[in-house]
């Protein structure tokens, strides 16, 4: 399911396109892949407050930080809590029918290019 794209650097990971809305956590690489409102985003799993690993709560359709209880929508937008911003994202693109995520690059939550970082899916 998870693999390194051929010819790419070690920080590039490919994933199949999720077929349903929700989140998949790649624990080894600290990436949360989410499909939400016709978009797929690759979120950095570390909470933007103190770096605790954020979890997905499917029954509430939200992301949750257990350390200080910050919450985020499925696409990483901050709802409430001590987190000072929305969750950070990684650049993501479609290539050969797969999603390719550049985990070496972090786009800070709510910063320049954050809102447009994602891939539109059918
Ligand atoms: S580490 Fe996540 S809210 Fe503090």
Boltz pocket constraint, residues with backbone or C-beta under 6 A from the ligand:
constraints:
  - pocket:
      binder: B
      contacts: [[A, 47], [A, 48], [A, 49], [A, 50], [A, 51], [A, 52], [A, 65], [A, 66], [A, 67], [A, 68], [A, 69], [A, 70], [A, 81], [A, 82], [A, 83]]
      max_distance: 6.0
